Amino acid sequence: VKAKYATKFIECGKDKSGKPLLMNTLLFDAATGEKEKESNGDNAMPIVLAHGYGAGVGFFFRNYDTLASIPGTRLIAIDW
């Protein structure tokens, strides 16, 4: 993958003991061409890739560069 990206664990809830549940996420930002920043103040349209049962974000690796290069978009691949 040649497109610049950042990996983040996003909290998406808590388990019964109160421990946070984290989702592995890859963030690509074609709007700035830079690694994802904490502030999302731009108006980039999100493209979200969510895999099916038994898969992972690695299944989309051949699509990342093309999708991340679409002007005015932010590509988000979630690994749930």
C-alpha positions as CSV (number, residue, x, y, z in Angstrom):
1,V,0.0,0.0,0.0
2,K,1.5,3.3,-1.1
3,A,-1.2,5.6,0.2
4,K,-0.5,7.3,3.5
5,Y,-2.6,5.9,6.3
6,A,-2.8,5.8,10.1
7,T,-4.0,2.9,12.3
8,K,-6.2,3.5,15.3
9,F,-8.1,1.5,17.8
10,I,-11.5,3.2,18.2
11,E,-13.5,2.5,21.3
12,C,-16.9,1.1,20.3
13,G,-18.4,0.2,23.7
14,K,-17.6,-1.6,26.9
15,D,-17.8,-5.2,27.9
16,K,-19.7,-6.4,31.0
17,S,-16.7,-5.7,33.3
18,G,-16.4,-2.1,31.9
19,K,-13.3,-2.8,29.8
20,P,-13.4,-0.8,26.5
21,L,-14.1,-2.7,23.3
22,L,-11.7,-1.6,20.6
23,M,-12.0,-1.7,16.8
24,N,-8.9,-1.8,14.6
25,T,-9.3,0.9,12.0
26,L,-7.2,2.1,9.0
27,L,-7.7,5.7,8.1
28,F,-6.7,7.2,4.7
29,D,-7.3,10.9,3.9
30,A,-7.3,11.8,0.2
31,A,-8.5,15.3,1.1
32,T,-5.2,16.3,2.7
33,G,-2.9,13.6,1.4
34,E,-1.5,13.3,4.9
35,K,-1.9,10.9,7.8
36,E,-5.2,11.1,9.6
37,K,-5.3,14.0,12.1
38,E,-7.3,14.2,15.3
39,S,-9.4,17.1,13.9
40,N,-11.8,16.1,11.2
41,G,-12.8,19.7,10.3
42,D,-12.8,19.1,6.5
43,N,-15.8,18.1,4.4
44,A,-14.4,14.9,3.0
45,M,-16.9,12.3,2.1
46,P,-16.3,9.0,3.9
47,I,-15.9,5.7,2.1
48,V,-16.2,2.8,4.6
49,L,-15.0,-0.7,3.9
50,A,-16.4,-3.3,6.3
51,H,-15.4,-7.0,5.7
52,G,-17.7,-10.0,6.2
53,Y,-17.5,-12.8,8.6
54,G,-14.1,-14.5,8.8
55,A,-12.2,-11.8,6.9
56,G,-10.1,-8.8,7.8
57,V,-8.9,-5.4,6.6
58,G,-6.1,-7.1,4.7
59,F,-8.6,-8.5,2.2
60,F,-9.0,-5.0,0.7
61,F,-5.2,-4.2,0.3
62,R,-5.4,-4.1,-3.5
63,N,-8.2,-1.5,-3.3
64,Y,-6.7,0.9,-0.8
65,D,-4.5,3.0,-3.2
66,T,-7.2,3.5,-5.8
67,L,-10.0,4.3,-3.3
68,A,-7.7,6.5,-1.2
69,S,-6.8,8.6,-4.3
70,I,-10.3,9.8,-5.0
71,P,-10.3,13.5,-4.4
72,G,-12.4,14.9,-1.5
73,T,-12.9,11.5,0.2
74,R,-11.6,9.8,3.3
75,L,-11.2,6.0,3.2
76,I,-12.0,4.2,6.4
77,A,-11.4,0.4,6.7
78,I,-12.8,-1.2,9.9
79,D,-11.8,-4.5,11.3
80,W,-14.6,-5.7,13.5
